[in-house]
Amino acid sequence: MMVIAALKNVAAAATNAVQSAAAGHGVNPVNAQQNTGTTSTPIMPNGAPGTPSSKAKEKLMMRTKVVVALYPFRAIEGGDLSLEKGAEYEVLDDSQEHWWKVKDEHGSVGYIPSNYVKEKELLGLQKYEWYVGDMSRQRAESLLKQEDKEGCFVVRNSSTRGLYTLSLYTKVGHAHVKHYHIKQNPRGDFYLSEKHCCNSIPDLVNYHRHNSGGLASRLKTSPCDRPVPPTAGLSHDKWEIDHTELHLFDELGQGQFGVVRRGKWRGSIDVAVKMMKEGTMSEDDFIEEAKVMTKLQHQNLVQLYGVCSKHRPIYIVTEYMRHGSLLNYLRGHETTLGSNVGLLLDMCIQVCKGMAYLERHNYIHRDLAARNCLVGSEHVVKVADFGLARYVLDDQYTSSGGTKFPIKWAPPEVLNYTRFSSKSDVWAYGVLMWEVFTCGKMPYGRLKNTEVVERVQRGMVLEKPKACFKEVYDVMRSCWSQCPETRPSFRVLKEQLINVSQRLLND
């Protein structure tokens, strides 16, 4: 797991070095087809092409590591340290993936969530409120329309690696969002209109704050009160939560495992609390697993904060997702979502990214479906309840002949031998895609479970949803190969769907 984390850190460092160049040095790896002749060779912050030399890497490792806070963080537990957005901190120990020991300008020392900071030298555009990173075109449009302010804008990574796109909301003519590629000329200057060039992207944004310069509107504001990411656990090395620290509110729903209620931890952090029915799961085994699961962290996984295991019933405490299950969200917003094929595809890609992360960490979900994904603000979709099915004691749920078993999401090897793997998750993901593109219809309609099993055994698959592109349905069908080995991995599926999105939808 640490090796994977290290590889991710190296990749992130390389990407952010490029963003740093764009923000402060006026250089950017731009696709030659979208500008007037520059190449796509990455430019390092010192202006030299390619990767840094081994001596430069050694020097980088020996120097003092300074990070900048991207989000505020209020320390509640002893040993943690509060973060002030934009302030700098010296890293004393980054040996753990999710919580680092740092020192602030006053000499105070404590642990902070590593996903709340960025190394100063690699900060790039991330220090600006208007930069939203990998947010998709569809989610950017939804966010800006929700703000409903003339001249509201964001800058995001383009679907073409190394490029950036400015998305701008305007009410001129009618309320809509315009998307502009940020280009570079041969001198390395950035522009939206060739008449108005600037040394860096921040300079370009500042110019267009005062001059429309060919845009539909001046750049006036960026979305405010954007959500902060969840932390891996509520504090450094904390997975056991005292139930007296939780205030429980309204019921969010009921599931196989028990009632889910909205809550707050220590009056400050919104959480969802799953109150497990006694006797429904192998409790001791799950509690041990929970220690590991709190360390799983991805933007498209519902974060497990910890458990309350000292009293019964056991509480499972996770991040709170304001719009609830993806299934109910699809059904409740069918009139608006049904015609927005781009947003439906983006939801599928988000789930795929979360599942690709679980796949890399050798985690099998076992019950992937739209009902087990949650929707948060800004149309963020996250996979929930991963691995939970493994600890269920109810035979009606765990046996393929049981009345509660998710037959309609199960591949032949699960129906015949109860053989779960990442490839059985891939089959279920194909069914989830079908759910998304039908806005929450029941797979196989009113067919009984026995009829569904017979169809699956005969190689029959779900029909193409009306709102679904053929290219998307082809990916869907590849998930339903009878042989697990011939189904694509989630890593491959993610790349395929991103490529389909780029071909079918304008960026």
DOZAGU-210684 format. One line per field, with one value per residue (C-alpha): residue number from 1; x, y, z. Coordinates in steps of 0.001 Angstrom, whole numbers, always signed. Example, Ala and Ser with C-alpha at 12.3 -4.5 7.8 and 13.67 -1.06 7.14 Angstrom:
# residues 2
semi: [1 | 2] .
x: [+12300 | +13670] .
y: [-4500 | -1060] .
z: [+7800 | +7140] .
This chain:
# residues 507
semi: [1 | 2 | 3 | 4 | 5 | 6 | 7 | 8 | 9 | 10 | 11 | 12 | 13 | 14 | 15 | 16 | 17 | 18 | 19 | 20 | 21 | 22 | 23 | 24 | 25 | 26 | 27 | 28 | 29 | 30 | 31 | 32 | 33 | 34 | 35 | 36 | 37 | 38 | 39 | 40 | 41 | 42 | 43 | 44 | 45 | 46 | 47 | 48 | 49 | 50 | 51 | 52 | 53 | 54 | 55 | 56 | 57 | 58 | 59 | 60 | 61 | 62 | 63 | 64 | 65 | 66 | 67 | 68 | 69 | 70 | 71 | 72 | 73 | 74 | 75 | 76 | 77 | 78 | 79 | 80 | 81 | 82 | 83 | 84 | 85 | 86 | 87 | 88 | 89 | 90 | 91 | 92 | 93 | 94 | 95 | 96 | 97 | 98 | 99 | 100 | 101 | 102 | 103 | 104 | 105 | 106 | 107 | 108 | 109 | 110 | 111 | 112 | 113 | 114 | 115 | 116 | 117 | 118 | 119 | 120 | 121 | 122 | 123 | 124 | 125 | 126 | 127 | 128 | 129 | 130 | 131 | 132 | 133 | 134 | 135 | 136 | 137 | 138 | 139 | 140 | 141 | 142 | 143 | 144 | 145 | 146 | 147 | 148 | 149 | 150 | 151 | 152 | 153 | 154 | 155 | 156 | 157 | 158 | 159 | 160 | 161 | 162 | 163 | 164 | 165 | 166 | 167 | 168 | 169 | 170 | 171 | 172 | 173 | 174 | 175 | 176 | 177 | 178 | 179 | 180 | 181 | 182 | 183 | 184 | 185 | 186 | 187 | 188 | 189 | 190 | 191 | 192 | 193 | 194 | 195 | 196 | 197 | 198 | 199 | 200 | 201 | 202 | 203 | 204 | 205 | 206 | 207 | 208 | 209 | 210 | 211 | 212 | 213 | 214 | 215 | 216 | 217 | 218 | 219 | 220 | 221 | 222 | 223 | 224 | 225 | 226 | 227 | 228 | 229 | 230 | 231 | 232 | 233 | 234 | 235 | 236 | 237 | 238 | 239 | 240 | 241 | 242 | 243 | 244 | 245 | 246 | 247 | 248 | 249 | 250 | 251 | 252 | 253 | 254 | 255 | 256 | 257 | 258 | 259 | 260 | 261 | 262 | 263 | 264 | 265 | 266 | 267 | 268 | 269 | 270 | 271 | 272 | 273 | 274 | 275 | 276 | 277 | 278 | 279 | 280 | 281 | 282 | 283 | 284 | 285 | 286 | 287 | 288 | 289 | 290 | 291 | 292 | 293 | 294 | 295 | 296 | 297 | 298 | 299 | 300 | 301 | 302 | 303 | 304 | 305 | 306 | 307 | 308 | 309 | 310 | 311 | 312 | 313 | 314 | 315 | 316 | 317 | 318 | 319 | 320 | 321 | 322 | 323 | 324 | 325 | 326 | 327 | 328 | 329 | 330 | 331 | 332 | 333 | 334 | 335 | 336 | 337 | 338 | 339 | 340 | 341 | 342 | 343 | 344 | 345 | 346 | 347 | 348 | 349 | 350 | 351 | 352 | 353 | 354 | 355 | 356 | 357 | 358 | 359 | 360 | 361 | 362 | 363 | 364 | 365 | 366 | 367 | 368 | 369 | 370 | 371 | 372 | 373 | 374 | 375 | 376 | 377 | 378 | 379 | 380 | 381 | 382 | 383 | 384 | 385 | 386 | 387 | 388 | 389 | 390 | 391 | 392 | 393 | 394 | 395 | 396 | 397 | 398 | 399 | 400 | 401 | 402 | 403 | 404 | 405 | 406 | 407 | 408 | 409 | 410 | 411 | 412 | 413 | 414 | 415 | 416 | 417 | 418 | 419 | 420 | 421 | 422 | 423 | 424 | 425 | 426 | 427 | 428 | 429 | 430 | 431 | 432 | 433 | 434 | 435 | 436 | 437 | 438 | 439 | 440 | 441 | 442 | 443 | 444 | 445 | 446 | 447 | 448 | 449 | 450 | 451 | 452 | 453 | 454 | 455 | 456 | 457 | 458 | 459 | 460 | 461 | 462 | 463 | 464 | 465 | 466 | 467 | 468 | 469 | 470 | 471 | 472 | 473 | 474 | 475 | 476 | 477 | 478 | 479 | 480 | 481 | 482 | 483 | 484 | 485 | 486 | 487 | 488 | 489 | 490 | 491 | 492 | 493 | 494 | 495 | 496 | 497 | 498 | 499 | 500 | 501 | 502 | 503 | 504 | 505 | 506 | 507] .
x: [+0 | +2894 | +4488 | +1282 | +1095 | +4691 | +3992 | +930 | +2977 | +5599 | +2916 | +1222 | +4530 | +5219 | +1761 | +1918 | +5370 | +3750 | +924 | +3513 | +5162 | +1838 | +1132 | +4453 | +6776 | +4549 | +5138 | +2746 | +2798 | +252 | -1026 | +426 | -2932 | -4527 | -1976 | +324 | +3229 | +4446 | +5244 | +3839 | +7209 | +6777 | +8610 | +10023 | +9727 | +13359 | +12589 | +14391 | +12521 | +12157 | +12589 | +14985 | +18438 | +19250 | +21353 | +18395 | +16185 | +18672 | +18782 | +14969 | +14863 | +17443 | +15871 | +13275 | +9791 | +7361 | +3647 | +828 | -2687 | -5310 | -8170 | -8731 | -8630 | -9671 | -7794 | -10189 | -8215 | -5032 | -1893 | -3473 | -2666 | -5104 | -4488 | -5062 | -5781 | -2808 | -396 | +2926 | +4032 | +7303 | +6913 | +8656 | +7391 | +5549 | +6139 | +2404 | +280 | -2684 | -1504 | +1749 | +3498 | +4199 | +5318 | +3599 | +5176 | +4725 | +6612 | +3514 | +3772 | +1003 | -589 | -2534 | -4427 | -2008 | -4757 | -5337 | -1883 | +349 | +4115 | +4966 | +7238 | +4556 | +1578 | +908 | -2666 | -4082 | -3686 | -6326 | -10032 | -11018 | -8967 | -11006 | -8498 | -9979 | -13620 | -15402 | -17136 | -20529 | -19896 | -18429 | -21587 | -23812 | -21764 | -21817 | -25531 | -26225 | -24326 | -26390 | -24115 | -23116 | -19362 | -18938 | -16055 | -13652 | -10430 | -10126 | -7858 | -8893 | -9690 | -6558 | -3679 | -1606 | -4203 | -6583 | -10125 | -11936 | -15670 | -17737 | -21404 | -23241 | -26859 | -26219 | -28887 | -29869 | -28307 | -25576 | -21949 | -19220 | -15969 | -12707 | -9438 | -6458 | -3837 | -167 | +1702 | +5277 | +6705 | +4999 | +2405 | -1106 | -4220 | -7943 | -7913 | -4627 | -4848 | -4527 | -1557 | -174 | +2887 | +909 | -2609 | -3171 | -2147 | -4567 | -7404 | -6594 | -6602 | -10048 | -11399 | -11104 | -11593 | -13933 | -11429 | -13646 | -15297 | -19055 | -18488 | -15765 | -14565 | -16276 | -16359 | -15725 | -17975 | -17727 | -18255 | -16963 | -16801 | -13577 | -12508 | -12975 | -9998 | -8820 | -10306 | -11429 | -7959 | -4449 | -4547 | -8195 | -10633 | -12525 | -15123 | -16797 | -20550 | -21110 | -19264 | -21957 | -25163 | -27724 | -30435 | -32906 | -33067 | -31529 | -32760 | -32866 | -30868 | -29915 | -27636 | -29825 | -30900 | -28716 | -28960 | -27383 | -25148 | -22366 | -19110 | -18220 | -20679 | -18477 | -18166 | -21189 | -21303 | -23609 | -24074 | -25047 | -26545 | -25941 | -28687 | -27385 | -26661 | -26500 | -22711 | -19531 | -18700 | -15202 | -13901 | -15406 | -13949 | -10460 | -11061 | -12331 | -8867 | -7570 | -10605 | -10249 | -6939 | -8610 | -9001 | -10153 | -12294 | -14868 | -15075 | -17289 | -14773 | -15013 | -14213 | -14354 | -16605 | -18226 | -17583 | -17622 | -21403 | -24210 | -25439 | -22188 | -22091 | -20271 | -19400 | -18783 | -18719 | -22146 | -23345 | -26151 | -28113 | -28315 | -28226 | -27448 | -30489 | -32929 | -31128 | -31484 | -35162 | -35894 | -34158 | -35076 | -36595 | -33346 | -30798 | -32424 | -31427 | -27973 | -26078 | -22739 | -23514 | -24774 | -21521 | -19535 | -21333 | -20309 | -16699 | -16621 | -17845 | -15280 | -12468 | -13485 | -13650 | -10268 | -8796 | -10353 | -9092 | -5506 | -5777 | -7197 | -10576 | -13699 | -16992 | -19375 | -22520 | -21881 | -25132 | -26625 | -28271 | -24797 | -23346 | -23993 | -24278 | -22806 | -22649 | -21418 | -22667 | -19846 | -20611 | -18901 | -18911 | -20211 | -20442 | -17410 | -16472 | -19352 | -21170 | -18231 | -19215 | -22958 | -24260 | -27736 | -27928 | -30779 | -28277 | -25076 | -26488 | -27315 | -30568 | -31494 | -34385 | -32176 | -29262 | -28633 | -29272 | -29715 | -26177 | -24488 | -22393 | -22542 | -19596 | -21291 | -24670 | -23106 | -20211 | -20528 | -17092 | -16431 | -13561 | -12817 | -14177 | -17533 | -17527 | -16968 | -20120 | -22094 | -20594 | -22014 | -25461 | -24875 | -24105 | -27416 | -29162 | -27574 | -28566 | -32147 | -32321 | -32846 | -34989 | -34935 | -32647 | -34600 | -37863 | -40348 | -38626 | -38373 | -34936 | -35181 | -35918 | -32983 | -30631 | -31828 | -31222 | -27747 | -26805 | -27918 | -25751 | -28619 | -27850 | -29712 | -30851 | -29335 | -31000 | -32601 | -30399 | -27195 | -24640 | -23694 | -20056 | -21064 | -23258 | -20340 | -18304 | -21284 | -21550 | -17855 | -18533 | -20974 | -18604 | -19466 | -15800 | -14399 | -10906 | -12151 | -13881 | -11848 | -10307 | -11620 | -8376 | -9051 | -12750 | -11854 | -9578 | -12165 | -14956 | -12778 | -11839 | -15509 | -16381 | -13702 | -14861 | -18594 | -18703 | -16987 | -14610] .
y: [+0 | +2354 | +1598 | +2563 | +5730 | +6566 | +6069 | +8292 | +10981 | +10881 | +11181 | +14030 | +15838 | +15636 | +16952 | +19805 | +20822 | +21540 | +23508 | +25454 | +26417 | +27594 | +29672 | +31369 | +30913 | +31419 | +27958 | +25105 | +21824 | +22685 | +20333 | +21426 | +21033 | +23678 | +26445 | +28017 | +25618 | +24956 | +21358 | +19280 | +18658 | +19176 | +22235 | +22039 | +25028 | +25999 | +26319 | +23166 | +20507 | +16942 | +15580 | +16853 | +15256 | +12757 | +15424 | +17794 | +15050 | +14414 | +18135 | +18212 | +15355 | +16955 | +20400 | +21464 | +20578 | +23485 | +23090 | +25586 | +24989 | +24717 | +24471 | +25507 | +22718 | +23005 | +20696 | +19072 | +16093 | +16508 | +16173 | +17690 | +21173 | +23704 | +24953 | +28459 | +28597 | +30051 | +29751 | +27892 | +24949 | +23049 | +19275 | +17335 | +13831 | +12690 | +8955 | +8315 | +8738 | +10669 | +12576 | +14567 | +16151 | +19838 | +23016 | +26380 | +29851 | +30116 | +26889 | +24825 | +21192 | +18727 | +16440 | +17729 | +15935 | +15628 | +16169 | +19680 | +20951 | +21176 | +21465 | +25138 | +24561 | +22455 | +24632 | +26042 | +27118 | +25378 | +28464 | +30317 | +30129 | +29942 | +26807 | +23579 | +21001 | +17927 | +19033 | +17883 | +20180 | +18879 | +19437 | +22899 | +23850 | +22612 | +24493 | +27784 | +27529 | +26889 | +30083 | +31953 | +35014 | +36920 | +36569 | +33669 | +31493 | +28628 | +27397 | +23629 | +21026 | +20295 | +16726 | +17007 | +16507 | +19625 | +22110 | +24351 | +25530 | +28600 | +28032 | +31229 | +31771 | +34534 | +35659 | +37509 | +36259 | +33514 | +31937 | +29528 | +28508 | +29229 | +27246 | +28757 | +26896 | +28749 | +28700 | +29598 | +31351 | +30421 | +32907 | +31030 | +33734 | +32657 | +33974 | +33507 | +36039 | +36452 | +40239 | +39940 | +37810 | +37448 | +35871 | +33473 | +32137 | +34213 | +37339 | +36352 | +35908 | +39285 | +40977 | +39602 | +40707 | +44243 | +43659 | +41208 | +41119 | +38995 | +36945 | +36882 | +38785 | +40113 | +37609 | +38805 | +36105 | +32437 | +30000 | +30445 | +28121 | +25101 | +21925 | +20804 | +17174 | +14594 | +13501 | +9887 | +9422 | +12280 | +12713 | +11313 | +7565 | +7701 | +5047 | +4276 | +7003 | +7640 | +7471 | +10271 | +12632 | +12100 | +14114 | +12265 | +14003 | +12964 | +9527 | +9381 | +5918 | +2238 | -514 | -4133 | -3346 | -938 | +2698 | +5544 | +8941 | +12327 | +13478 | +15757 | +14760 | +17049 | +19592 | +20482 | +17799 | +16518 | +12725 | +9875 | +7205 | +3681 | +1949 | -1755 | -4243 | -6657 | -10096 | -8931 | -8972 | -10585 | -7700 | -8553 | -9220 | -5999 | -3894 | -5163 | -4391 | -887 | +60 | -489 | +915 | +4345 | +4633 | +4160 | +7663 | +8737 | +11586 | +9064 | +6861 | +7691 | +8237 | +5916 | +8027 | +5210 | +3026 | +3075 | -491 | -172 | -408 | -2045 | -1504 | -787 | +2567 | +2985 | +6670 | +8027 | +11355 | +12883 | +13116 | +15663 | +14296 | +10682 | +7570 | +7799 | +5643 | +8018 | +11036 | +9661 | +8907 | +12260 | +14323 | +12308 | +15307 | +17314 | +14490 | +12423 | +14891 | +15628 | +12646 | +14288 | +14504 | +10898 | +9754 | +11846 | +10108 | +6741 | +7887 | +9064 | +5676 | +3977 | +6082 | +5059 | +1406 | +1599 | +2789 | -171 | -2497 | -1185 | -1865 | -5366 | -4487 | -6203 | -4370 | -7358 | -5191 | -2402 | -774 | +2720 | +2254 | +1881 | +5078 | +8511 | +12000 | +15110 | +18758 | +19769 | +16424 | +14508 | +10772 | +8387 | +4629 | +3566 | +348 | -1221 | -4559 | -4476 | -7425 | -9631 | -9478 | -10123 | -13167 | -13304 | -16295 | -14604 | -11911 | -13936 | -16961 | -16584 | -18410 | -15937 | -13535 | -10508 | -11452 | -8816 | -11290 | -8621 | -7296 | -10718 | -12439 | -16186 | -17134 | -15520 | -17084 | -20527 | -20596 | -17391 | -16501 | -12765 | -10806 | -7390 | -8827 | -9636 | -5980 | -5038 | -6945 | -5116 | -1826 | -2471 | -2859 | +343 | +2182 | +877 | +2199 | +5618 | +5919 | +4841 | +7295 | +4564 | +1952 | -1583 | -3878 | -6609 | -4870 | -7087 | -10375 | -12740 | -13668 | -17170 | -15691 | -13289 | -16165 | -18115 | -15128 | -14479 | -18162 | -18033 | -14966 | -12500 | -8923 | -5713 | -3677 | -319 | +2551 | +5167 | +8019 | +6022 | +6491 | +3301 | +3824 | +3935 | +845 | -1019 | -352 | -1461 | -4741 | -5461 | -5638 | -8511 | -10996 | -14514 | -15173 | -13002 | -12936 | -11227 | -8387 | -5162 | -3927 | -745 | +984 | +137 | +1019 | +4435 | +5215 | +3932 | +6073 | +9189 | +8676 | +8197 | +11381 | +13344 | +12070 | +12551 | +15695 | +19010 | +20059] .
z: [+0 | +863 | -2541 | -4282 | -2220 | -3147 | -6828 | -6535 | -4821 | -7591 | -10262 | -8401 | -8011 | -11737 | -12612 | -10144 | -11322 | -14674 | -12993 | -11018 | -14265 | -15649 | -12560 | -12047 | -14992 | -17999 | -19448 | -20124 | -22066 | -24742 | -27422 | -30746 | -32499 | -30285 | -30554 | -33042 | -33010 | -29473 | -28529 | -25710 | -24010 | -20250 | -18937 | -15410 | -13039 | -13705 | -17410 | -18545 | -20526 | -19297 | -15773 | -13109 | -12864 | -10108 | -8330 | -8398 | -6950 | -4127 | -3365 | -3351 | -831 | +1515 | +1763 | +4308 | +3094 | +3342 | +2613 | +2147 | +3536 | +783 | +3304 | +6934 | +9520 | +13155 | +15518 | +17973 | +19244 | +21264 | +19142 | +16033 | +14729 | +13232 | +9691 | +8401 | +4685 | +2772 | +5732 | +5463 | +7597 | +7934 | +7573 | +10338 | +9549 | +6414 | +6839 | +7226 | +4126 | +5488 | +8591 | +8697 | +11657 | +10949 | +12696 | +12237 | +12238 | +16025 | +16668 | +17540 | +16445 | +15617 | +13045 | +10038 | +7220 | +4296 | +1705 | +3101 | +2109 | -941 | -1122 | -1654 | -4649 | -6356 | -5479 | -8946 | -9624 | -6565 | -4402 | -6437 | -5551 | -9207 | -9984 | -9680 | -10957 | -12639 | -12429 | -15596 | -18072 | -16936 | -13234 | -13936 | -15822 | -12974 | -10383 | -12299 | -13103 | -9434 | -8515 | -11161 | -11217 | -14359 | -14932 | -12472 | -13695 | -12963 | -14539 | -14813 | -16317 | -19878 | -20879 | -23036 | -20608 | -19939 | -21187 | -19231 | -19917 | -18612 | -17993 | -17776 | -16855 | -18672 | -19021 | -22288 | -24715 | -22298 | -19215 | -20327 | -19746 | -22302 | -22370 | -23619 | -24143 | -22677 | -25413 | -25766 | -28550 | -29641 | -27092 | -24256 | -23558 | -22546 | -24256 | -24821 | -27646 | -29540 | -29119 | -25335 | -24194 | -20659 | -19049 | -16844 | -16326 | -13147 | -15102 | -17867 | -15370 | -13804 | -17233 | -18072 | -14700 | -16033 | -19777 | -21486 | -24374 | -26622 | -23845 | -23280 | -20023 | -17748 | -15128 | -11966 | -9306 | -8640 | -6722 | -2955 | +15 | -1855 | +244 | +1887 | +1400 | +4152 | +6224 | +6585 | +10039 | +12252 | +13743 | +13633 | +14354 | +15490 | +14325 | +17550 | +18160 | +21516 | +20892 | +23436 | +21042 | +18405 | +18203 | +16077 | +14048 | +11343 | +9757 | +6271 | +5392 | +6249 | +4632 | +4981 | +7911 | +9866 | +10197 | +8885 | +10611 | +10051 | +12867 | +14057 | +15721 | +18616 | +17251 | +14284 | +11595 | +9649 | +9579 | +8616 | +11282 | +10281 | +13333 | +12743 | +13588 | +16178 | +14770 | +11134 | +10788 | +12036 | +14353 | +15607 | +12094 | +10785 | +13617 | +12754 | +9086 | +9934 | +11188 | +7664 | +5858 | +7505 | +5630 | +2228 | +797 | -2652 | -3969 | -5219 | -2126 | +844 | +3639 | +6631 | +9710 | +12239 | +14379 | +17809 | +18934 | +22743 | +22983 | +21022 | +18428 | +16630 | +14826 | +11511 | +11078 | +7554 | +5767 | +5132 | +1522 | +1326 | -1662 | -526 | -2685 | -6383 | -7128 | -5430 | -6892 | -10438 | -9939 | -8297 | -11004 | -14097 | -15910 | -15746 | -15789 | -18534 | -21253 | -19809 | -21223 | -20452 | -16739 | -16655 | -18272 | -15803 | -12910 | -14358 | -14718 | -11095 | -9832 | -12078 | -10592 | -7073 | -8084 | -9846 | -6532 | -4675 | -7408 | -6983 | -3250 | -3817 | -2307 | -3616 | -3161 | -3548 | -3716 | -6229 | -7383 | -7677 | -4263 | -2727 | -4209 | -2726 | -4210 | -2567 | -3529 | -7009 | -8442 | -6773 | -6760 | -4336 | -3825 | -395 | +1658 | -34 | +1521 | +4002 | +2399 | +3351 | +7049 | +6696 | +8582 | +6985 | +4592 | +2735 | +1749 | +1266 | -567 | -4259 | -3509 | -778 | -1176 | -364 | -2629 | -5386 | -8227 | -10895 | -10377 | -10193 | -12909 | -13680 | -11428 | -8429 | -9199 | -9654 | -7183 | -5042 | -6447 | -5916 | -7444 | -8931 | -12195 | -10541 | -9425 | -13087 | -14089 | -11392 | -12599 | -16075 | -14490 | -12489 | -15751 | -17107 | -13969 | -14483 | -18149 | -17401 | -14462 | -11909 | -13637 | -12195 | -14242 | -16057 | -15165 | -13361 | -14155 | -11194 | -9875 | -11332 | -14774 | -14463 | -13562 | -16585 | -18884 | -17496 | -17867 | -21514 | -22192 | -22570 | -21482 | -20715 | -23723 | -24613 | -22727 | -25000 | -23730 | -24129 | -26921 | -28775 | -27751 | -24073 | -24447 | -26039 | -22887 | -20793 | -22706 | -22273 | -18512 | -19119 | -20702 | -19482 | -18726 | -15886 | -17410 | -20574 | -18736 | -18643 | -15402 | -13801 | -14809 | -18462 | -18150 | -16752 | -19715 | -22200 | -20746 | -20568 | -24239 | -25175 | -23281 | -25130 | -28530 | -28009 | -25889 | -26499 | -23742] .
